[in-house]
Amino acid sequence: MDDDSVRGAVETRLAVGDESVTDRDVELLAAIDEHGSIHAAAGALERSYAHAQRRVVELEEALGPLVERQRGGSGGGGSSLTDEARALLERFERLETAAEGLTAVEETVLSGTVIEREGELGTVDCAPGRLRALVPPEGEAVAVAVRSDAITLTPPEETPAPDGTSARNRFSGTVERVEHGETVARVRLDVGSGTSLTALVTRTSVDRLGLEPGRAVVASFKATATRATPTHPD
């Protein structure tokens, strides 16, 4: 995949090879995820079914499988998003957030102890649980910084099971507060042990995920996007 790029001041576009993924494309994929079929998604968005189906085909020709289609059966068939499609939605959301030109991105800092090292990565034991992060070569006491724009939120039932790799950290939590901006929102999560995380997401994701106080979610973030620095207790 090519680097992300923003074209124009009004609409966010994600360049992937020769294809440009737009807000309308992301809205369509999110609607398919929510409503369970291309037909239902087109109806909810008040778009032509033929056009919606054609656009999905165009995107898949350029990007690979995005929609899994189940035909017939007792449930009448339907459609769901592939892992590649969900990764595309996450990538677009990061681009859209960056395009807002925010000057300050919040960080959550967790105090912890390095209990294992494997090259540059290490396992840190902190209040809400263990996580993987880039760690200093020496020392055990560390402060782990987690950027709000590096966190992805998913409903518990849609969160993929761990695959045995250390690519992502996952904390289960509950939404405490949602601070709405014009197109992005800051979501504060209670992840247990008196610890809160702040995630920066788009308003589209707030609506799609039903983010409101009391909503259960899973916060995920890559180990390579999480850096630990040594602390020196007095």
N, C-alpha and C positions, 0 to 999 in steps of 0.2 A: 504494500500500500504506500502511496505517496504521502508527503507531509500534509498536515491540515493547512487549509488556507481560507481566508475570508475574502469574499468578493463582493464589493458594494457595501454601502453604509446602512442599507435597510434590511436586507435578507441575509441570513447566515447560510453559507454554503460550505460543504465539506468535499474537497476534491479527493477522489479515490480513483487512481488511474485516469482514464479518459472520462469518467462519469462524475457529475456533481450531484451530491445529495443535499436536498433543500429542506426547509422547514416543513413544507407540504408532504414530502416523502416521509419524514420522521413522524409527522402527525398521522399519516396513513398506517405506518407500521405499528405505532402505539395503539391505534384504534383496532387493528387486527388482533393485537395481543389482548386488548380489553374485551372485545366483542366475540372473538372466537372464529371469525370468518371474514373473507374479503367482502362478501356481499353485505354482511351486517355492518362492517366498518364503513363501507361506501354510503350506506343508508344513514348511519349516525353522523357522518361528515357532510351529508347532503351532496354527494358527488356521484358521477356516473359510475356504475359498476364496471362497465366495459373499460372505461378509462383507468379506473383503479387497478383492475386486473392487468391491463396492458403495462401500466407503470411498474407493477411488481415484477413482471416478466423482464422489462428493460433493466431494472436494477439487478435482478438475479443474473442476467446475461453478463453484466459487468462485474458484479461483486461475488457471485456464487450463491448457493442456497440461502434464502432468507426466511421462507415460509414453508412449513411442513403441512401438507394437505392430507386430511383423512377423509376418505370417501365412503358414503353409505354407513351401514351398521346401525345398531339400535339407537345410537345417538344422532344419526343423521349426518355424520361427517362434520367437517369444520377445518379450521386452520390455526396453527400456532407458530410462534417465532422460533427460529433456530438459535443456537448459541452465537453464531456469527451475526445474526440480526441484533441480538441483545448487546453484543460488543459494539456494533455500529451505533446503536442508540446512546450508549455510554460515551463513545468517542465524540459524537455530535454534541452531547450535552456539555462535555468539557470545553469544546470549541465555542459553544454559544456563551458559556459563562465567561470565558476569556475575552470574547468579543465585547462584553459589556464595559471593558476598560476599567475594571475595579482596581483601585490603587492599593487596597489593603485586603489581604486574605488572612482570615483568622487561623490560628494554630491552637490545637489542644496539646498541652504538654503533660505527659504522664511520667511520674517518677517510677523507676524500676531497677531491677538487678539483672545483669547479664549472667545467664546460667549455662550458656553453651555458645560456642563460636564455630562457624564453618566458613572460612575465608573472610570476606567483608561482611557477610551476614551473620546475625546472631539471634538467639532466642532470649527475649527479655521477659522476666516475670514482673508484672505490674498489677495494680489493684483490680482492674476488671478481668484480668486473665493474662495468658501468655500471648506474645506476638513476636513476629519476625521483623527485623529492622536492620538497616546498615548501622554497624556498631564500631566504636573505636577499637584499636588493636589491643588496648590494655585497659584495666580497671573494670570494676563490677558495677558500681553505682552510676546510673545514667539517667538522663532526662530525654524522653522520646517525644519528638515533635510530629504531630499529624496535621497536615494542612487540610482545611475545610474543603478545598476544591479537589482533593485527591480521594474523597470518600464517595462511594457509590451506595445508594440505598435500594433495597429490594424487599418485597414482602417475604416473610419466612417461607411460605409455600412455594415461592418462585426462585429461591436461592439454591443454586446448584450444590450438590453434596461435595465435600472436599475430595479432591482426586489424588491425594497423597503428595502433592507438590507444596512448596512454600510460597507460591506466587502471590497469594492473597491472605490478609488477615481478616477475620470475621468476628464481630461482636454483636450479639443480640441485644436489642434495646427497645425503649419506648419513647415516642415523641413527647417531649416536654413543652416545646414552644415552637411556633413557626412565625418568623418575621418576614413579611412579604415586601419585596421591592417591586419595581415596575415589571421586570421580566425574570428576576431571580429571587430566591428566598434563602434565608438562613434557618436551618432546622437544628434545634438543640435536642440531643438525645440523652436519656438516662441509660447508661450501659452497666449499671450496678456498682456496688461498693462505693457509693457516693461520687461516682465519676460521670462526667458529661462529655460528650463529643459534639462538635458543631460541624454540620455538613452544609455545603453551598450547592444548591440545586436550582434548576430552572422552575418557573411557575408551571410549565407544562408537566413536569414530573410531580410537582405537588398535587396537581389535579389528578393525574393518572394513577398515582399511588395512594391517593386519599390521605395525604399526610395531615394529621391534626393531632392535638394532644390526646395521648392514650393509645395511639396507633402503634402496633408492634412492627418493627422493621429489623433488618439485618444490615449493619454498616460494614462495608468491605473496603479495603485499601491495600495496595500493593506493598510488599515488603521493601522493594527498591525505592518507593516514594516516601519511606519513613526513616528518618535519621535520628540516631541516638548520640548524644554528646555526654562526655563525662561530667559528673558532679563531684564536688569536694565538700562533704559535710564538715561543719565546724567541729 
